[in-house]
């Protein structure tokens, strides 16, 4: 069966129904009596060209034809981001690699850009070139690191309690309390008690990548579970989990939780 070739007017109809009417590929294909593959092809070309309906609705057929000309990706150089700026931007509250990648793609609609996974790998390679002794600047009240200590403490009934520990990034002020286990409700209780102890709320709470707290242990952007997010919203803070296998993300709290009991336990 020969491939369908659409007129520019019908291509514009495809984009109008897809973007303006917000129909599915199947609905667009049924309306125009074309295949879903053809719909996907032209929507893909338009998306790759960085177009949207507001942009193309008043275009002439010649303008649309020029914009949809497929370009050889191999012939275009990759647009390399400013990794230094990206590294600095990640220190800002609420900024993630996903957000920075989206901005990078949007800023280069005509250029060849990396996919998200490639973007993250290249950033990781850049970060690895930075001096490990680079001083981390901590602002007062910005971050509170939390974790459980490796050691437990004995109780009078013979059981043992877990030790929840928090530390403020700038002052290294440490708070510790005992909880029965390391379940989610124990984490929440520990965080609440820590905030009352400090008599304030930090901008960011940085937990370790514990399964009780983290819903998605993503390699680049771990995500806290819904209960922890509700806690953060209630107290007006944000939870930014430490990344797996990233010791520098939790260096302070790791130091605070590495103590040994004086009685040798």
N, C-alpha and C positions, 0 to 999 in steps of 0.2 A: 504494500500500500504506500503510495507516495506521501511524502511529508507535506503537511499543510502549510501553505504560505499565506499569511494574512496581509490584507491591505493596511496601510498606516491608519486609516480611519477605524478599522476593526481593532487594531492594536490599542488605539486610544480608548475604544469601548471596553476592552479587556481591563485596562488600568482604571477606568472610571468605575466599573462594576466591582473590581477588587478593592480599590482604595477608598473610593467615595461611598459606594453602596455597601462596602464591607461584606461582600458575598464570599463564600468559600470557592476554592478552585472548581469543585464539582458543579456548584450553582452557576458560576460564570460560564463554564463549558456548556451546560445544558441550555442556558439562555441564548448563547451565540451559536449553538450547534457546532461546536468544535471540540477537540479532545482536551482532556485535563493536562496532558503533556505539553500541548501548545500554550495553554494558559500559564503553566509553570515556567515555560521557556521565556515568555515575554515579560512576565512579572519579575523573573530572575534577572533578566537583562536590565530592566528599568531600576531594580533595586541596586544592582552592581554599579549602575551609573549614578547612584545617589539621588534618584528622582523621587518625587512624591506628587500626589494629585494637584496640590496647590501650585506646584511648579509647572506642570505640563498642561493643565486644563486649557490655557489660552495659547498654547504653542501652535505653530503652523506644522504641517506634515513634514516639511523639510527640517525644521528644528528637531522634531522627534526622531526622524530618521538618522540624523547626525549623532544625536545623543545615544541612540541604541546600537550604533555600530560596534560589534564585538571587537575588543582589543586583545592583542596577544599579551597575556599576563607575563610571559617570560621575557617579553621585550621591555617591560617597565621595570625600573629599579625599585627595590623595596624602600619605602619611606621609613627611615630609622628614627625612632622617637628620641627625645632628649631625656636619656635615662637619669641624668642628674636631677632634672626638674621632677621627674616622676618619683624618684627616691625621696625627694623633699616633700612632695605632695602627700605621700603616704603617711607622713607624720601628722597630717591634719585630721581632725575628728571627722569620722564618717566617710573618709576617702578610701576606696578599695581599688584593687587592681582591675576589677571588672569595670568600674566607673571610668578609670583612666584609659582603659583599652577602648571603651565606647567613644570617649572624647577623641582619642587618637584616630579612630576610623572615621568619625564624623568630620574631623578637620582635614581629612585627605580623601575626599570622595572620588577624585580622578586618579589618585595614585594607587600603587600596589601596597597593601598593608598586610601585616601578619594576622593570622587567626588568634583567638584568645589564648589557646594553649601555647602556641609559638611565642606570643607576646610574653607570657609568664616565664617561659624557659629562658628567653633572652634577658629578661629582667633579673632572673635568678643568677644568670652568668655574670651580669654586670655587678650585682650586689656582692658576689663572691670575690670580685676584684678589689673591693674596698678594704681598707686596713681593718683587721680584726680589733685593733686597739683604738679604733675611732671612738671618741668620747660621746656618750649618749647624753643629750641635754634633757633634763627632766624639769618640767614646770610644776610648781607647787600646786597640789590639788588636781593634777591632770589625770594620774593613773593610780589605781589601787590593784596590786597583784594579789591573787589568792590561790591557795593550793592546800593540800593535806600533807602533813609531815609524814615521813616514812615510818617513824616510830609511833607506837601506841603507848597509852598509860594505863596502869592497872586500876581497877575499881575495887571497892571494899567487898563486893559480892563475888570477886574472883574473875569477873569479866574484864574486858579491856575496851578503852575508849579511843576513838580516832581524834587526832589533833588538827583542827582547822587553823590555818595561819594566813594572815593578810599583812601586806607591807605597803606603805605609801612610797611612791617612786622617788620623790624629791628628798624627803626627810629620812627615809628608811625606818620610819616609826612602825613598829611591829605590834600586831594584836594576835592573840591566840585563845582558842577556847576548845573545850572537849565536846564531841558529839558521839552518839551511839554508833553510827555507821558513816559511810560516805555516799548515802543515797541522795537523791535530788532535794528532798526536804531538809536534809542536814546541810547541804550546800547553801540553800536559801537561808536557813536559820543562822549559819555562820556569817553570811554576808550582811544580814540585818543587824546582828550583834556588832559586827565590825563598824558599820556606819554609825551606830549609836555611840560606840567607843570613840570614834574620831569626831563625832558631833558635826558631821558634814557629809556631803556626797561628792565623790570625784567625778570628773568628766567621763572617765572610762574605767570599767572594771575588767581586768585581764585575768581570766581563769586559765588553768592548765587545760589540756585537751582531754578532759575526763569524759567518759561515756555518759555519766549521769547528767552532765551539763550541756554537752555538745550534741546537736542533732545530726550535723553533717561534718565529719572530720575531713573537710576538703584540704587538699595539699596546699592550696594557696589562700583560701578564705574560709576557715572553719566557721560554722554558723551555730549559735546557741539555740537550744530548744525553746519552744513557745512559752513555757513557764518562766524560764530565765528572762526571756524578752519581756514578759509581762512585769516581772520584778523591776527590770530596767526602766520601763515606761512609768511605773508607779513612783519610782524614786527620781525620775528625771535624769537618768544617766544612760550610758551605752555599754554593752558588753562586747568586747573584742577579744575573742579567744586566741591564745597563743597557737601558732602554726605547728603541726607535727614536725618533729625533727628539726626544730629551730630554737636551739638553746638560748640565743640572744633575746628572743621574745620574752623569756621568763627568767632571765639571769638573776634578778634580785630575789624573787620569791623562791627560786631553787636554792639560793644561798641560805635564806631564812628557814627553809624546811629541812635542811641537811644536818640539823643538830643531833647529838646523841645525848641520851639521858645520863646524868652524872652518876646514877647508881649502876651504870654498866648495862642497862637493858636496851 
